[in-house]
Amino acid sequence: MRKILSGLILIIITMFFYWQDANACTNFLVTKGATTDGSTFISYAADSHVLYGELYYYPATDYPEGSMLKVYDWDSGKYLGEIPQVSHTYTVVGNMNEYQVAIGETTYGGRKELLHQPSAKMDYGSMIYIALQRSKTAREAIKVMTDLANKYGYISEGESFSIADPNEVWYMELIGKGKGEKGAVWVALRVPDGYVSAHANQARITTFPYQKVNKWDDPNATCFNSPDVIEFARKKGWFNGKDKDFSFSGVYAPVNFEGARFCEARVWSMFRKVADGMDKYKNYAMGFDLRHRMPLWVKPRKKLSVRDIMEVMRDHFEGTDMDMTKDIGAGPFHCPYRWRPLVWEVDGKKYFNERAVSTQQTGFSFVAQMRSWLPREIGGIIWFGVDDTYSTVYTPIYTSITKVPHTYEVGNGSMMEWSDDAAFWVFNQVSNFAYSRYDYIIPEIRKEQQKLESKFVNYVTGIDEGALKLYKNDKKAAIDFLTRFSCENADNLVYHWRDFYHYLFMKYMDGNIKEKSEPKQGYKFVTPKLKQPGYGEEWYRRIVKETGDKFLYRENEKK
């Protein structure tokens, strides 16, 4: 894909840096001091047009000495090779494990010369799920991931990672060393307590406190990095300044128009929802001024709850110059989505669509909540949803469970296999129907979504209390209780949402809006109340402007 480099329709082709929409994801990171209850959070939207949304599950397992683990590329399913298995792995539910370690990611690509090491055995997805099976803290996960990349080679593009546990939230950027080399260069920074961070397919770490030796056991450590992260750049001829001036993003993945408008704009829009002073970065987010980069983290104006974080992940640039509901592309019902491609051409000129946080191609998303004041079996909850973040409903899944809900489990349908009780297909039916009459249907979806999520938040309070009582005497009974709740609540949500689709379809089919009528005495049947709002005056004016008198009603002429 050729790169758009100017915000004023100045377009050039760049061959040095690569950005891939297929892995266009969004993460939001929240520290303990920035939350209403002392939880830590990371959120993640896994966005791909071919990713089937389901809830991954890896049970804790003991392995005999000499066991090997087969590694498959997470995106393509390609077999990459084998690595030694550890003697014991931890339970993983989605992207969080039984010790409340959670990991999310976004792909930023970076220098083309560093992509795809031949014969490497480790891709970014495998690194995530292997690390979750082997780590008890965020720091340990960082070490496991980077050790895996360096020992077995790294085959993916440049990646940003959100890595959190009940006490700390870390942000890491990593990129491979390319052909003729092995491993990766990387930097990990701890998000200061009381702050929030975000990333969305653009490397964001600039300068950092480089250290030759990582102090893994130092509780005050706020930075880890590969020892050669700067020296490797010097060897390649990409940097010749002082160490203190070295910028990871500036060298390995500089921001350009695409990186700002398609990626950093999402971070800006999330930041502006929770923090003051973000208007000064608007031109940067729009790709007009790439010199004044946003900070890596910001302090929110108020402490955030789990519901606040869900809403941060629901955004179409409303109220900004990038609002996707205002132009003709939104259609007569102001739908904020645009069908791909992201960049398109008319009369030899290139144009683009905005890329918002909420997007139609989300496979799954989650808000991972880690709570340090509870036993780890009760403290970890992954609020999980499938499809478009704006219309999904997040259901609470405790991460000590021994099985996952049937409606979300792997194998219940696939991207080319329909299943009537698969959450992915049920939620897609509702959202895709809404795209056809957005102004009318989305308010009903949002009302039902908000009602359910509020109810689930209240449920969790009671479930926590019940599980704690059981936990004091019988840990297994507590885990069984949490498993039963997580599965039944999630399955019932999907069945409810399927019925909700039936209701919406009956009410809004054929461009009409129907409401039930009261029965009348003496009538054999009752017809519903009918509204036919049409397209609205604004759209009718556009039709007249384009067609002139073609559809003018000439009531005085003979028929």
N, C-alpha and C positions, 0 to 999 in steps of 0.2 A: 504494500500500500504506500503510495507516494505521500509525502508529508506536507501538510499545510503549515507554512512557517510564519505567515503574517496575519494579524487580525483584521487587515484592511484589504482582503481579497488578493494579497500578494502571495503567489504560490510557487514553491520551488520543490525540486525533488532532492531528498536527502538519502544517502546510501549508508550512513554510518550508524544509525540508531534504529531500533526495531520496536514496534509496539503492536501487540496482538489483541484484538477485541474479543477473541474467543474465550480468553481467560480474564475478562474484564470484571473484576470483583471489587467489593467495597468493605472496609473494616473501620470500626470505631472502637476506641480503647478508653476505659474509664478506671481511674485509680480509687482506692478506698476513701481517701479524703474528699473525693468529688461526688460521693453518693449519699443518699439519704439514710442508709442503714449500715454503711461500712462494708458493703459488698465490693468486690472488684468485678468488672465486666469487660468482655470483648464481644463485638457483634461482627457478623460475617455474612455477606451475600455472595453465594457462588453462582456467578452469572455465565451461562453458556447456552447457546441454542440447542445443544445436543446433550446436555447434562440432565439426567433423570433424577428428580429429587426423591431421596430415600434416606433412612436413618441407619448409618453404618453401625455395626456392633461387633466388637472383638472381646470375647470373654477372657478373663484371667486364665492362664494356662501354664502348667509345668511341663518342661521339655527335657528329655534325656540328653546327656552329654553328647556332643557331636552333631546335634540336630542342625539343619540348615533351613533358611527362610528364602523362599522364592520371591523375587521382587518383580512386580509388573508396573509399568508406567501408568499413573493414575488417569491421565487424559486419554491415552490411546489403547491401553490394555496390553501393550507390547511387553513380552518377556525380556527382562534386562539381565537376569542372572541370579545367583544365589549368594547369600552372606550367612555367616554363622548366627544361629539363634541363641538368645540368652536363656538361662535356666528357668526364669519365671517372667511372665508378662502380666501387665495390669489390665483390668477391664476398661474398655473404651466404648463410650456411647456417643455417636456423632463425632464431634471434635473436642470432647472433654473426657478425661479419664477418672477413675475412682478416687484419685488423690486431688481432684479439682484442678488439674492442669488443663488449660484450654489453648488451642492454637488455631489461628485463621491466617489467610494469605491473600495477597494480590500480586499479579504478574506485571512487572514493569519492562521486561525485555532487556534493555541496555545495549551495550556495544555488540554489534553483530559478530565481531571477531571472537567473542567469548561464549557464544552459544553452542550447545550440543557437543560435549566432549565425546569423541568416539570411544566405545567400549566401556563407558561409565555405567555403573549399576544403580545409581541413586537419582531419582527424580524428586521434585519438590513434594508431590503428594505422598510418596512413600516415606520421605523424611518426616513428614508430619505424623503419619499414623504409626510409624515405628517408634518415633520419639514419645508419643503418647503412651505406648505400651511399655516404655522403659523408664519413665521419668516421674519423680515425686514432687518436683518443684519446677518453676519456670526456668531458673538458672540451669538446672540439670537438663531440661529439654534443649536449651540453647547449645549446651556442650554435646549432647547426644547428636543433635542435628548436624552441627559443624564437623564433628568427628566422623560421622557417616559420609559426609560429602568429601572430606579430605582422604579418607581411607579407601573409598570405593569409587570415587569420581562422581561428578555432578553433571547430569545430562540436560537439565532444563534451562530455561532462560533466567534472567535476573528476577528475584522474588523478594517481596517484602512480607514479613511475618509479624502477627500479633501473638504474643506468648504471655500467658498470665497464670497465676495461681491465687490462692485466697489472700495473699499479702502483697504481691508485686505484679506490676504490668510492664512488660518489655516490648520494645519495637526493634526488629532486626531486619537488615537488608543484606542480601547475599547474591553473588554472581559467580559463575564458573570461570575457569581460567582458559577455556578454549582448547583447540587442538594442540597437541604437543606438550600439554601440561596436565596436571591432575589436581582435583580439588577445587576450592573456591576461596574467594576473598570476601570478607564480611565485617559488619559492625553491628553491635547490639547495644541499645541505650535503654536505661530504665526510665519510664515516664515518672516525673516528679509527683509525689503524693499531692493530691488536691487538683491535679490537672487532667485534661483529656487530650487524646491524640487521634489521628485518623490517617488512613492511606487508601489510595484508589488507583493502582496501576501506574504510578510515577514514583521513582525513587525520591525520598524526601530528606535523607540525612546529608547534611553538608559537612561542616567542620565538627570535630569531636575530639575528646581528650585521649589521643593515641597512647597505648602502652605496649611495651615489648613483651611483657608477661602478664597474662590474665590472672587476677586474684579471685579465683572462683569461690574461695571460702570466706572472703571478706564481706560481711553483711552490709558494709557501707559502699561497696562497689556499685558504680552506676554506669559503667561502660565495659564491654568486652569487645575484642576485635581480633581478627587474624593477624599474627605477627607481621605478615608480609603485605598487608593491605595497601600500604603506601609504597613499599619497595617494589612490588610487582608493577605498579603504575609507572614508577621511574624506569624500570627495566624495559617497559614497552614504549617509553618515550612520550607518555601522556601527561607527565607531571615533573617539574624540576624546581619547585619552590620549597619553602620551609614546611616541616611537618605540621605545624600549627595552622597552616593555611590550606591544608589538603581538604578537599570536599569530595566525599564519596559519590554523591550524585553528580557533582560537577565533572568528575572524571569518568565514571563508569556508566552514567545514565543522565546526561544533561537534559534539562527541561526545554522543550520546544513548544510550538503552538499546540500540537496535539496533546502533549503531556499536560499543558495547562488547561485547555478548553475541555478535553474529554476526561481528564483525570483529576487534576488539582481542583477543578471547579466543583467536583463532588465534595472534596474535603472542605473547601470554602463554604459550601452551602450547609454542610453539617455543622461546622464551627459557628456560622452566623446564627444558627438556631439556639445555641447554648451560651455563646460568649459575646461580649460587647467589643466594639472596635474593629470589626471585620470588614466594614465598608471600604477601608483604605486599601484592601487587597483585591477589590473587585476587578480592576483592570488586569491584574496578574491572572486571576482566575479565568478571565475571558480571553487570555492570550495576547493582550495588547501591550503589556509591560512585563517582560520576563525577568527584569533586574531585581524587582522587589518581592522576593519570595516570602511566602507565609511562614510563620513559626512552626516548628515541629509539633508543639503542643500549646494549648491555651487553657486559661483558668475559667471555668464556667461561672456565669453570673449567679447561679444557684445550684444547690446539690441536686443530683439527678437520681430518679427512681428507675426501676426496671421498665415501667411504662414510658417514661421519657425517652429511654434509649431505643425502645421499639419505634417510637415516633421519629426519632432522628433518622432511622433507616427508611423512612417513608417521605420521599421528597422528589418533586419535579421542578425545582427552581421556582416554586410559586413566589410571587412578589418580587422577582428580580428581573433584570434585563434578559435573562435566559429562560424565562417562564415559557414552558412548552404548550400552554393552553391558549396562547393569544394569537398565533398566526394561522394562516389558512390551512397549514398542515394538520391542525387539530380537528378539522372537519366541523360540521355544523353542531356537534355535541361536545366540542372542546376536549377531545381525548388527548392526553399528554404523551402518547406513545407514537413512535415513528417506525415503520417497517424498514428493515435493513435493505441495502447497505447503509452504513453510517455516513460514508462519503459518496456523493453522486455527482453526475455531470450533465449539464445542459448547454448546448451550443458551444461546446469546447471549454466551458468554464466549470471549475470544480466548486461544489457546495457541500455543506455537511448538516447533519442533524445534531441537536444537543445530546449529550450522554448524561442522564440523571442517575441519582442513587436508585430510585425505583425504576425497574425496567421489566419488560415483558419476559425476557429470557432467563430469569432467575430459576435455577434448578432447586436450590434450597437455601434457606438463611436461618440464622439463629442469633439469640442473645445468650451468651454463656455467663452465668451468675455463680460466683465463688464466694462462700461465706465462712470466714475464719472462726467465728464463735460457735459453730456447730460441729458435731462429729463429721468427719469427711464423708461418711455414708449418707448423711442427710444434707450436708452443706452445698453440694454441687447440683445445680439445675441447669439444663440446657433447654431454653425456650425455643422450640423448633417449629419451623414453618416451611412450606413448599410454595413454589411459584412466586409471583410478583409480591414484593414486600408490602406494597400499598394496600393490597386486598387480602393478604394471607391472615391467618389467625395463629398466633404463637401459643403452643401448648407446652406446659411444663413437664419435662422428663428428668427425673432424678437419675444421677449418673452412677448409682450403685445397683441399678436394676439388673435382673438376671435374664430378661428377654425384652424385646422391643415390641411396640404396638403392631398388630398385624397390618393395619392400614398404611404404615410407614416402613415396613420391613423390606429388606433387600430381597428381590425376587417376586414381589407383588407388582407385576407389570414392569414395563421397561419403556424406553423412548419410542419403540415401534411395536409395543404389545399392550393392548388395552386391558384394564382391570376396573370393574365398576366400583370396587371398594378400595382402590389405591388413592391415598391422599393427593398425590400429584395430579392425577386425572380429574378428581373431583374439584380441586381448587382451580385448575385450569379451565374447567367448564364455566365456573362462575366468572372468573376474571375476563376470559375471552368474550363471553356474552356481554359483559359490562362495556368492553371497548366499542361495541356497536351503538350504544345509547348512553354514553358516559355521564352526561349531565344528570340524567334521571336515575340511573342504576347505581352509580358509585356511592351516593349518599346513603342508600339503603345498606349497601355492603359495609360501609364504614360504621354505621350505627350498630349493626349486628356484631361486627368485629370488636368494637369498643366494649360492648356489653359483655361479650364472652371473655375477653382478656381481663377485664376488671373482675369478673367472677372467678377466673382462674387465679389471679393474684390473691384474692380472699381465700380461695381454697387452700393455697399453699400454706397460709398461716395455720390453719387447722391441721393440715397434714403434717407439718413440722412438729406440732405439739403432740399429735398422736404417735408419730414415729419416735419421738424422744422418750415417751413413756415406755414404749415397747423396747427401745434400745437399751434401757437401763437393766433389763432382765434377760433379754433375748435378742441379740443382734440380728440373727437370721430372720426372726419374726418381723423386725423393723424393716429389713430389706424386702421381704415378701410383701409387706404392706405398701411400701413405696413402689414396688414393681406393679402391683395390682392397680394402684391409683393411676400411675403414669400410663399404663396400657389402656385401662378402661376410659379414662378421660380423653385420651387422644383418639381412640377408636370412636367414641361417642361424638366427638367433635366432627369427625369426617362424615359420619352418618347424618348428623344434623346439617352439615354444609351441603350434603347431597340433596336433602329435602329442601334446603334453602334455594338451591339452584332450580328445583322444580317449581317452587313458588315464583321466583323471578322470571322464569321462562314463560309461565302461564300469564303473568301480569303484563309483560312487555313484548310479547311476540307480535310480529307483523307491524311494528311501528306504532302500536296502540299502547294505551295505559288503561288497564281494567281494574276495577274495584268491585268487591262483592256487593250485591244489593240485598235488601231485606225482602223476604218472601211476601207476596201479596195474596190476599184471600181470593180464591176463585181462579187463580192462574195455574196452569199445568206446570210451568217452569219459570224460572226467574233469570232474566238476562242481566249480566253485570253492568255497572255504570261504565261508560266508555268516554275516554278523552283521546283526542288526536291532535297533539300539540304541534305536529309538523316539524319544521326545521328552525323556526324562530326568525324574527324580523331581520336580524343581522345577516343571516345566510340568504334569505330571500333577496335582500338588496344586492348581495354579491351575484346571485343568479341573474337578476335584471341587468346589472352592470355588464355582465359578460355576454348576455344573449339579446339585449335590447328589447325589441317588441315581439320577439319570436313567440313568447307565451302570453302576450297581452290578450286579455279577455275582451272580445268585441261584442258586447251585449246588444248593440243596436243593429248588427248585421243579420240578414236572413240566414238561417241554418240550412 
